[in-house]
């Protein structure tokens, strides 16, 4: 997988200007049937990893912050 730009991957979702917290919040709140099928987002301990099948980009999480999702 080649490095990519998070801004480019998020541009189609109108999220290119969002910070990492806004991106996570938006993607987390999307109903399953509205989630993009060509974008995979994974929250790691210190970064958000975005992949579109060909490229991978990361966005650093704010220092001292963590993300918890309860299903």
PDB file with one MODEL, atoms N, CA, C and O in Angstrom:
MODEL        1
ATOM      1  N   UNK A   1       0.842  -1.165   0.000  1.00  0.00           N
ATOM      2  CA  UNK A   1       0.000   0.000   0.000  1.00  0.00           C
ATOM      3  C   UNK A   1       0.895   1.239   0.000  1.00  0.00           C
ATOM      4  O   UNK A   1       1.884   1.299   0.731  1.00  0.00           O
ATOM      5  N   UNK A   2       0.549   2.202  -0.806  1.00  0.00           N
ATOM      6  CA  UNK A   2       1.358   3.411  -0.935  1.00  0.00           C
ATOM      7  C   UNK A   2       0.861   4.494   0.020  1.00  0.00           C
ATOM      8  O   UNK A   2      -0.324   4.550   0.347  1.00  0.00           O
ATOM      9  N   UNK A   3       1.776   5.349   0.460  1.00  0.00           N
ATOM     10  CA  UNK A   3       1.351   6.466   1.302  1.00  0.00           C
ATOM     11  C   UNK A   3       0.414   7.378   0.523  1.00  0.00           C
ATOM     12  O   UNK A   3       0.539   7.522  -0.693  1.00  0.00           O
ATOM     13  N   UNK A   4      -0.513   7.985   1.225  1.00  0.00           N
ATOM     14  CA  UNK A   4      -1.444   8.909   0.601  1.00  0.00           C
ATOM     15  C   UNK A   4      -1.675  10.101   1.516  1.00  0.00           C
ATOM     16  O   UNK A   4      -1.065  10.213   2.579  1.00  0.00           O
ATOM     17  N   UNK A   5      -2.549  10.971   1.095  1.00  0.00           N
ATOM     18  CA  UNK A   5      -2.888  12.155   1.868  1.00  0.00           C
ATOM     19  C   UNK A   5      -4.255  11.962   2.505  1.00  0.00           C
ATOM     20  O   UNK A   5      -5.227  11.636   1.825  1.00  0.00           O
ATOM     21  N   UNK A   6      -4.322  12.166   3.813  1.00  0.00           N
ATOM     22  CA  UNK A   6      -5.601  12.059   4.505  1.00  0.00           C
ATOM     23  C   UNK A   6      -6.591  13.071   3.936  1.00  0.00           C
ATOM     24  O   UNK A   6      -7.776  12.772   3.795  1.00  0.00           O
ATOM     25  N   UNK A   7      -6.106  14.267   3.611  1.00  0.00           N
ATOM     26  CA  UNK A   7      -6.985  15.304   3.073  1.00  0.00           C
ATOM     27  C   UNK A   7      -7.608  14.865   1.753  1.00  0.00           C
ATOM     28  O   UNK A   7      -8.792  15.102   1.512  1.00  0.00           O
ATOM     29  N   UNK A   8      -6.809  14.224   0.898  1.00  0.00           N
ATOM     30  CA  UNK A   8      -7.332  13.750  -0.384  1.00  0.00           C
ATOM     31  C   UNK A   8      -8.380  12.662  -0.168  1.00  0.00           C
ATOM     32  O   UNK A   8      -9.420  12.663  -0.826  1.00  0.00           O
ATOM     33  N   UNK A   9      -8.112  11.737   0.747  1.00  0.00           N
ATOM     34  CA  UNK A   9      -9.063  10.657   1.005  1.00  0.00           C
ATOM     35  C   UNK A   9     -10.366  11.191   1.586  1.00  0.00           C
ATOM     36  O   UNK A   9     -11.437  10.645   1.322  1.00  0.00           O
ATOM     37  N   UNK A  10     -10.277  12.253   2.374  1.00  0.00           N
ATOM     38  CA  UNK A  10     -11.458  12.793   3.039  1.00  0.00           C
ATOM     39  C   UNK A  10     -12.189  13.846   2.216  1.00  0.00           C
ATOM     40  O   UNK A  10     -13.300  14.243   2.570  1.00  0.00           O
ATOM     41  N   UNK A  11     -11.586  14.301   1.127  1.00  0.00           N
ATOM     42  CA  UNK A  11     -12.195  15.354   0.310  1.00  0.00           C
ATOM     43  C   UNK A  11     -13.553  14.935  -0.241  1.00  0.00           C
ATOM     44  O   UNK A  11     -14.483  15.741  -0.258  1.00  0.00           O
ATOM     45  N   UNK A  12     -13.681  13.702  -0.687  1.00  0.00           N
ATOM     46  CA  UNK A  12     -14.951  13.233  -1.243  1.00  0.00           C
ATOM     47  C   UNK A  12     -16.059  13.200  -0.200  1.00  0.00           C
ATOM     48  O   UNK A  12     -17.240  13.216  -0.547  1.00  0.00           O
ATOM     49  N   UNK A  13     -15.687  13.153   1.072  1.00  0.00           N
ATOM     50  CA  UNK A  13     -16.669  13.126   2.156  1.00  0.00           C
ATOM     51  C   UNK A  13     -16.898  14.511   2.749  1.00  0.00           C
ATOM     52  O   UNK A  13     -17.593  14.653   3.755  1.00  0.00           O
ATOM     53  N   UNK A  14     -16.312  15.534   2.125  1.00  0.00           N
ATOM     54  CA  UNK A  14     -16.366  16.907   2.635  1.00  0.00           C
ATOM     55  C   UNK A  14     -15.804  17.003   4.050  1.00  0.00           C
ATOM     56  O   UNK A  14     -16.292  17.785   4.866  1.00  0.00           O
ATOM     57  N   UNK A  15     -14.777  16.205   4.336  1.00  0.00           N
ATOM     58  CA  UNK A  15     -14.152  16.212   5.655  1.00  0.00           C
ATOM     59  C   UNK A  15     -12.695  16.662   5.607  1.00  0.00           C
ATOM     60  O   UNK A  15     -11.993  16.568   6.613  1.00  0.00           O
ATOM     61  N   UNK A  16     -12.235  17.141   4.476  1.00  0.00           N
ATOM     62  CA  UNK A  16     -10.822  17.496   4.318  1.00  0.00           C
ATOM     63  C   UNK A  16     -10.384  18.590   5.287  1.00  0.00           C
ATOM     64  O   UNK A  16      -9.212  18.645   5.659  1.00  0.00           O
ATOM     65  N   UNK A  17     -11.292  19.452   5.696  1.00  0.00           N
ATOM     66  CA  UNK A  17     -10.939  20.548   6.594  1.00  0.00           C
ATOM     67  C   UNK A  17     -11.123  20.201   8.068  1.00  0.00           C
ATOM     68  O   UNK A  17     -10.836  21.025   8.935  1.00  0.00           O
ATOM     69  N   UNK A  18     -11.596  18.991   8.360  1.00  0.00           N
ATOM     70  CA  UNK A  18     -11.822  18.573   9.747  1.00  0.00           C
ATOM     71  C   UNK A  18     -10.524  18.132  10.406  1.00  0.00           C
ATOM     72  O   UNK A  18      -9.623  17.615   9.745  1.00  0.00           O
ATOM     73  N   UNK A  19     -10.438  18.341  11.714  1.00  0.00           N
ATOM     74  CA  UNK A  19      -9.309  17.773  12.446  1.00  0.00           C
ATOM     75  C   UNK A  19      -9.619  16.301  12.727  1.00  0.00           C
ATOM     76  O   UNK A  19     -10.712  15.824  12.422  1.00  0.00           O
ATOM     77  N   UNK A  20      -8.667  15.595  13.302  1.00  0.00           N
ATOM     78  CA  UNK A  20      -8.826  14.157  13.498  1.00  0.00           C
ATOM     79  C   UNK A  20     -10.036  13.842  14.380  1.00  0.00           C
ATOM     80  O   UNK A  20     -10.724  12.849  14.144  1.00  0.00           O
ATOM     81  N   UNK A  21     -10.301  14.658  15.376  1.00  0.00           N
ATOM     82  CA  UNK A  21     -11.451  14.427  16.251  1.00  0.00           C
ATOM     83  C   UNK A  21     -12.757  14.555  15.469  1.00  0.00           C
ATOM     84  O   UNK A  21     -13.673  13.754  15.659  1.00  0.00           O
ATOM     85  N   UNK A  22     -12.849  15.546  14.602  1.00  0.00           N
ATOM     86  CA  UNK A  22     -14.040  15.728  13.783  1.00  0.00           C
ATOM     87  C   UNK A  22     -14.249  14.596  12.801  1.00  0.00           C
ATOM     88  O   UNK A  22     -15.382  14.177  12.565  1.00  0.00           O
ATOM     89  N   UNK A  23     -13.158  14.092  12.221  1.00  0.00           N
ATOM     90  CA  UNK A  23     -13.248  12.974  11.276  1.00  0.00           C
ATOM     91  C   UNK A  23     -13.754  11.729  11.986  1.00  0.00           C
ATOM     92  O   UNK A  23     -14.672  11.066  11.502  1.00  0.00           O
ATOM     93  N   UNK A  24     -13.159  11.407  13.136  1.00  0.00           N
ATOM     94  CA  UNK A  24     -13.588  10.224  13.886  1.00  0.00           C
ATOM     95  C   UNK A  24     -15.046  10.358  14.287  1.00  0.00           C
ATOM     96  O   UNK A  24     -15.822   9.415  14.128  1.00  0.00           O
ATOM     97  N   UNK A  25     -15.429  11.518  14.804  1.00  0.00           N
ATOM     98  CA  UNK A  25     -16.807  11.731  15.241  1.00  0.00           C
ATOM     99  C   UNK A  25     -17.781  11.555  14.083  1.00  0.00           C
ATOM    100  O   UNK A  25     -18.807  10.891  14.228  1.00  0.00           O
ATOM    101  N   UNK A  26     -17.465  12.145  12.938  1.00  0.00           N
ATOM    102  CA  UNK A  26     -18.352  12.037  11.776  1.00  0.00           C
ATOM    103  C   UNK A  26     -18.491  10.589  11.307  1.00  0.00           C
ATOM    104  O   UNK A  26     -19.604  10.101  11.109  1.00  0.00           O
ATOM    105  N   UNK A  27     -17.375   9.915  11.132  1.00  0.00           N
ATOM    106  CA  UNK A  27     -17.420   8.537  10.636  1.00  0.00           C
ATOM    107  C   UNK A  27     -18.106   7.611  11.632  1.00  0.00           C
ATOM    108  O   UNK A  27     -18.823   6.693  11.234  1.00  0.00           O
ATOM    109  N   UNK A  28     -17.893   7.845  12.919  1.00  0.00           N
ATOM    110  CA  UNK A  28     -18.500   7.006  13.950  1.00  0.00           C
ATOM    111  C   UNK A  28     -20.018   7.159  13.986  1.00  0.00           C
ATOM    112  O   UNK A  28     -20.729   6.205  14.300  1.00  0.00           O
ATOM    113  N   UNK A  29     -20.513   8.342  13.668  1.00  0.00           N
ATOM    114  CA  UNK A  29     -21.953   8.604  13.734  1.00  0.00           C
ATOM    115  C   UNK A  29     -22.721   8.209  12.464  1.00  0.00           C
ATOM    116  O   UNK A  29     -23.951   8.177  12.467  1.00  0.00           O
ATOM    117  N   UNK A  30     -21.998   7.913  11.388  1.00  0.00           N
ATOM    118  CA  UNK A  30     -22.679   7.544  10.146  1.00  0.00           C
ATOM    119  C   UNK A  30     -23.428   6.222  10.301  1.00  0.00           C
ATOM    120  O   UNK A  30     -22.868   5.256  10.819  1.00  0.00           O
ATOM    121  N   UNK A  31     -24.679   6.168   9.862  1.00  0.00           N
ATOM    122  CA  UNK A  31     -25.377   4.881   9.842  1.00  0.00           C
ATOM    123  C   UNK A  31     -24.621   3.908   8.930  1.00  0.00           C
ATOM    124  O   UNK A  31     -23.996   4.326   7.955  1.00  0.00           O
ATOM    125  N   UNK A  32     -24.679   2.646   9.240  1.00  0.00           N
ATOM    126  CA  UNK A  32     -23.926   1.630   8.499  1.00  0.00           C
ATOM    127  C   UNK A  32     -24.184   1.723   7.001  1.00  0.00           C
ATOM    128  O   UNK A  32     -23.244   1.625   6.212  1.00  0.00           O
ATOM    129  N   UNK A  33     -25.431   1.909   6.595  1.00  0.00           N
ATOM    130  CA  UNK A  33     -25.748   1.934   5.163  1.00  0.00           C
ATOM    131  C   UNK A  33     -25.279   3.212   4.467  1.00  0.00           C
ATOM    132  O   UNK A  33     -25.352   3.302   3.241  1.00  0.00           O
ATOM    133  N   UNK A  34     -24.799   4.200   5.222  1.00  0.00           N
ATOM    134  CA  UNK A  34     -24.278   5.433   4.633  1.00  0.00           C
ATOM    135  C   UNK A  34     -22.754   5.509   4.685  1.00  0.00           C
ATOM    136  O   UNK A  34     -22.170   6.463   4.173  1.00  0.00           O
ATOM    137  N   UNK A  35     -22.112   4.535   5.285  1.00  0.00           N
ATOM    138  CA  UNK A  35     -20.650   4.558   5.405  1.00  0.00           C
ATOM    139  C   UNK A  35     -20.005   4.306   4.050  1.00  0.00           C
ATOM    140  O   UNK A  35     -20.491   3.487   3.271  1.00  0.00           O
ATOM    141  N   UNK A  36     -18.913   5.008   3.768  1.00  0.00           N
ATOM    142  CA  UNK A  36     -18.235   4.807   2.482  1.00  0.00           C
ATOM    143  C   UNK A  36     -17.682   3.391   2.387  1.00  0.00           C
ATOM    144  O   UNK A  36     -17.060   2.892   3.324  1.00  0.00           O
ATOM    145  N   UNK A  37     -17.914   2.756   1.255  1.00  0.00           N
ATOM    146  CA  UNK A  37     -17.450   1.380   1.070  1.00  0.00           C
ATOM    147  C   UNK A  37     -15.993   1.319   0.639  1.00  0.00           C
ATOM    148  O   UNK A  37     -15.366   0.263   0.727  1.00  0.00           O
ATOM    149  N   UNK A  38     -15.445   2.436   0.176  1.00  0.00           N
ATOM    150  CA  UNK A  38     -14.063   2.448  -0.305  1.00  0.00           C
ATOM    151  C   UNK A  38     -13.084   3.075   0.689  1.00  0.00           C
ATOM    152  O   UNK A  38     -11.935   3.343   0.339  1.00  0.00           O
ATOM    153  N   UNK A  39     -13.527   3.307   1.917  1.00  0.00           N
ATOM    154  CA  UNK A  39     -12.660   3.895   2.931  1.00  0.00           C
ATOM    155  C   UNK A  39     -12.738   3.070   4.206  1.00  0.00           C
ATOM    156  O   UNK A  39     -13.825   2.793   4.713  1.00  0.00           O
ATOM    157  N   UNK A  40     -11.580   2.682   4.717  1.00  0.00           N
ATOM    158  CA  UNK A  40     -11.499   1.971   5.988  1.00  0.00           C
ATOM    159  C   UNK A  40     -10.780   2.878   6.971  1.00  0.00           C
ATOM    160  O   UNK A  40      -9.702   3.396   6.677  1.00  0.00           O
ATOM    161  N   UNK A  41     -11.378   3.069   8.136  1.00  0.00           N
ATOM    162  CA  UNK A  41     -10.768   3.896   9.175  1.00  0.00           C
ATOM    163  C   UNK A  41     -10.530   3.038  10.406  1.00  0.00           C
ATOM    164  O   UNK A  41     -11.406   2.283  10.830  1.00  0.00           O
ATOM    165  N   UNK A  42      -9.346   3.160  10.971  1.00  0.00           N
ATOM    166  CA  UNK A  42      -8.980   2.390  12.156  1.00  0.00           C
ATOM    167  C   UNK A  42      -8.309   3.317  13.159  1.00  0.00           C
ATOM    168  O   UNK A  42      -7.299   3.949  12.852  1.00  0.00           O
ATOM    169  N   UNK A  43      -8.876   3.396  14.360  1.00  0.00           N
ATOM    170  CA  UNK A  43      -8.291   4.244  15.393  1.00  0.00           C
ATOM    171  C   UNK A  43      -7.302   3.412  16.200  1.00  0.00           C
ATOM    172  O   UNK A  43      -7.671   2.433  16.848  1.00  0.00           O
ATOM    173  N   UNK A  44      -6.053   3.820  16.145  1.00  0.00           N
ATOM    174  CA  UNK A  44      -4.968   3.178  16.887  1.00  0.00           C
ATOM    175  C   UNK A  44      -4.693   4.017  18.144  1.00  0.00           C
ATOM    176  O   UNK A  44      -5.256   5.102  18.286  1.00  0.00           O
ATOM    177  N   UNK A  45      -3.844   3.536  19.052  1.00  0.00           N
ATOM    178  CA  UNK A  45      -3.596   4.297  20.287  1.00  0.00           C
ATOM    179  C   UNK A  45      -3.127   5.737  20.073  1.00  0.00           C
ATOM    180  O   UNK A  45      -3.423   6.607  20.893  1.00  0.00           O
ATOM    181  N   UNK A  46      -2.401   6.000  18.984  1.00  0.00           N
ATOM    182  CA  UNK A  46      -1.870   7.349  18.789  1.00  0.00           C
ATOM    183  C   UNK A  46      -2.196   7.981  17.443  1.00  0.00           C
ATOM    184  O   UNK A  46      -1.743   9.087  17.152  1.00  0.00           O
ATOM    185  N   UNK A  47      -2.990   7.278  16.610  1.00  0.00           N
ATOM    186  CA  UNK A  47      -3.304   7.834  15.293  1.00  0.00           C
ATOM    187  C   UNK A  47      -4.547   7.193  14.686  1.00  0.00           C
ATOM    188  O   UNK A  47      -4.955   6.094  15.062  1.00  0.00           O
ATOM    189  N   UNK A  48      -5.134   7.913  13.738  1.00  0.00           N
ATOM    190  CA  UNK A  48      -6.214   7.399  12.908  1.00  0.00           C
ATOM    191  C   UNK A  48      -5.575   6.945  11.608  1.00  0.00           C
ATOM    192  O   UNK A  48      -4.862   7.714  10.964  1.00  0.00           O
ATOM    193  N   UNK A  49      -5.825   5.701  11.217  1.00  0.00           N
ATOM    194  CA  UNK A  49      -5.276   5.162   9.975  1.00  0.00           C
ATOM    195  C   UNK A  49      -6.415   5.063   8.970  1.00  0.00           C
ATOM    196  O   UNK A  49      -7.441   4.442   9.246  1.00  0.00           O
ATOM    197  N   UNK A  50      -6.233   5.675   7.806  1.00  0.00           N
ATOM    198  CA  UNK A  50      -7.224   5.660   6.733  1.00  0.00           C
ATOM    199  C   UNK A  50      -6.655   4.886   5.556  1.00  0.00           C
ATOM    200  O   UNK A  50      -5.515   5.120   5.155  1.00  0.00           O
ATOM    201  N   UNK A  51      -7.430   3.970   4.999  1.00  0.00           N
ATOM    202  CA  UNK A  51      -7.008   3.237   3.810  1.00  0.00           C
ATOM    203  C   UNK A  51      -8.153   3.205   2.817  1.00  0.00           C
ATOM    204  O   UNK A  51      -9.323   3.125   3.191  1.00  0.00           O
ATOM    205  N   UNK A  52      -7.792   3.268   1.538  1.00  0.00           N
ATOM    206  CA  UNK A  52      -8.799   3.186   0.479  1.00  0.00           C
ATOM    207  C   UNK A  52      -8.542   2.005  -0.452  1.00  0.00           C
ATOM    208  O   UNK A  52      -9.067   1.958  -1.564  1.00  0.00           O
ATOM    209  N   UNK A  53      -7.738   1.060   0.002  1.00  0.00           N
ATOM    210  CA  UNK A  53      -7.418  -0.105  -0.812  1.00  0.00           C
ATOM    211  C   UNK A  53      -6.126   0.055  -1.593  1.00  0.00           C
ATOM    212  O   UNK A  53      -5.464  -0.934  -1.909  1.00  0.00           O
ATOM    213  N   UNK A  54      -5.761   1.290  -1.906  1.00  0.00           N
ATOM    214  CA  UNK A  54      -4.533   1.559  -2.647  1.00  0.00           C
ATOM    215  C   UNK A  54      -3.560   2.420  -1.856  1.00  0.00           C
ATOM    216  O   UNK A  54      -2.345   2.280  -1.995  1.00  0.00           O
ATOM    217  N   UNK A  55      -4.089   3.302  -1.034  1.00  0.00           N
ATOM    218  CA  UNK A  55      -3.266   4.243  -0.286  1.00  0.00           C
ATOM    219  C   UNK A  55      -3.588   4.154   1.198  1.00  0.00           C
ATOM    220  O   UNK A  55      -4.677   3.741   1.596  1.00  0.00           O
ATOM    221  N   UNK A  56      -2.623   4.547   1.995  1.00  0.00           N
ATOM    222  CA  UNK A  56      -2.804   4.596   3.442  1.00  0.00           C
ATOM    223  C   UNK A  56      -2.315   5.941   3.943  1.00  0.00           C
ATOM    224  O   UNK A  56      -1.248   6.409   3.545  1.00  0.00           O
ATOM    225  N   UNK A  57      -3.096   6.563   4.814  1.00  0.00           N
ATOM    226  CA  UNK A  57      -2.722   7.847   5.398  1.00  0.00           C
ATOM    227  C   UNK A  57      -3.030   7.803   6.888  1.00  0.00           C
ATOM    228  O   UNK A  57      -3.887   7.042   7.335  1.00  0.00           O
ATOM    229  N   UNK A  58      -2.330   8.619   7.640  1.00  0.00           N
ATOM    230  CA  UNK A  58      -2.559   8.675   9.077  1.00  0.00           C
ATOM    231  C   UNK A  58      -2.788  10.110   9.522  1.00  0.00           C
ATOM    232  O   UNK A  58      -2.320  11.063   8.899  1.00  0.00           O
ATOM    233  N   UNK A  59      -3.519  10.230  10.614  1.00  0.00           N
ATOM    234  CA  UNK A  59      -3.732  11.511  11.279  1.00  0.00           C
ATOM    235  C   UNK A  59      -3.430  11.274  12.754  1.00  0.00           C
ATOM    236  O   UNK A  59      -4.010  10.379  13.370  1.00  0.00           O
ATOM    237  N   UNK A  60      -2.532  12.064  13.321  1.00  0.00           N
ATOM    238  CA  UNK A  60      -2.156  11.900  14.722  1.00  0.00           C
ATOM    239  C   UNK A  60      -3.310  12.295  15.642  1.00  0.00           C
ATOM    240  O   UNK A  60      -3.987  13.296  15.411  1.00  0.00           O
ATOM    241  N   UNK A  61      -3.523  11.494  16.687  1.00  0.00           N
ATOM    242  CA  UNK A  61      -4.501  11.849  17.709  1.00  0.00           C
ATOM    243  C   UNK A  61      -3.884  12.910  18.619  1.00  0.00           C
ATOM    244  O   UNK A  61      -2.667  12.938  18.802  1.00  0.00           O
ATOM    245  N   UNK A  62      -4.716  13.783  19.190  1.00  0.00           N
ATOM    246  CA  UNK A  62      -4.175  14.782  20.118  1.00  0.00           C
ATOM    247  C   UNK A  62      -3.484  14.087  21.294  1.00  0.00           C
ATOM    248  O   UNK A  62      -3.971  13.078  21.803  1.00  0.00           O
ATOM    249  N   UNK A  63      -2.364  14.631  21.712  1.00  0.00           N
ATOM    250  CA  UNK A  63      -1.622  14.049  22.825  1.00  0.00           C
ATOM    251  C   UNK A  63      -2.489  14.043  24.084  1.00  0.00           C
ATOM    252  O   UNK A  63      -3.144  15.033  24.409  1.00  0.00           O
ATOM    253  N   UNK A  64      -2.479  12.929  24.771  1.00  0.00           N
ATOM    254  CA  UNK A  64      -3.248  12.803  26.002  1.00  0.00           C
ATOM    255  C   UNK A  64      -4.700  12.424  25.788  1.00  0.00           C
ATOM    256  O   UNK A  64      -5.449  12.288  26.755  1.00  0.00           O
ATOM    257  N   UNK A  65      -5.112  12.252  24.541  1.00  0.00           N
ATOM    258  CA  UNK A  65      -6.490  11.872  24.234  1.00  0.00           C
ATOM    259  C   UNK A  65      -6.524  10.421  23.785  1.00  0.00           C
ATOM    260  O   UNK A  65      -5.555   9.910  23.223  1.00  0.00           O
ATOM    261  N   UNK A  66      -7.640   9.767  24.036  1.00  0.00           N
ATOM    262  CA  UNK A  66      -7.833   8.405  23.547  1.00  0.00           C
ATOM    263  C   UNK A  66      -9.248   8.290  23.013  1.00  0.00           C
ATOM    264  O   UNK A  66     -10.091   9.149  23.271  1.00  0.00           O
ATOM    265  N   UNK A  67      -9.502   7.238  22.277  1.00  0.00           N
ATOM    266  CA  UNK A  67     -10.805   7.011  21.664  1.00  0.00           C
ATOM    267  C   UNK A  67     -11.330   5.672  22.149  1.00  0.00           C
ATOM    268  O   UNK A  67     -10.631   4.661  22.081  1.00  0.00           O
ATOM    269  N   UNK A  68     -12.555   5.666  22.637  1.00  0.00           N
ATOM    270  CA  UNK A  68     -13.195   4.435  23.085  1.00  0.00           C
ATOM    271  C   UNK A  68     -14.539   4.338  22.385  1.00  0.00           C
ATOM    272  O   UNK A  68     -15.320   5.290  22.386  1.00  0.00           O
ATOM    273  N   UNK A  69     -14.804   3.193  21.793  1.00  0.00           N
ATOM    274  CA  UNK A  69     -16.086   2.948  21.134  1.00  0.00           C
ATOM    275  C   UNK A  69     -16.744   1.753  21.802  1.00  0.00           C
ATOM    276  O   UNK A  69     -16.141   0.687  21.930  1.00  0.00           O
ATOM    277  N   UNK A  70     -17.970   1.939  22.222  1.00  0.00           N
ATOM    278  CA  UNK A  70     -18.709   0.854  22.858  1.00  0.00           C
ATOM    279  C   UNK A  70     -19.876   0.497  21.958  1.00  0.00           C
ATOM    280  O   UNK A  70     -20.718   1.338  21.643  1.00  0.00           O
ATOM    281  N   UNK A  71     -19.912  -0.748  21.555  1.00  0.00           N
ATOM    282  CA  UNK A  71     -20.975  -1.189  20.644  1.00  0.00           C
ATOM    283  C   UNK A  71     -22.100  -1.842  21.412  1.00  0.00           C
ATOM    284  O   UNK A  71     -23.085  -2.277  20.815  1.00  0.00           O
TER     285      UNK A  71
ENDMDL
END
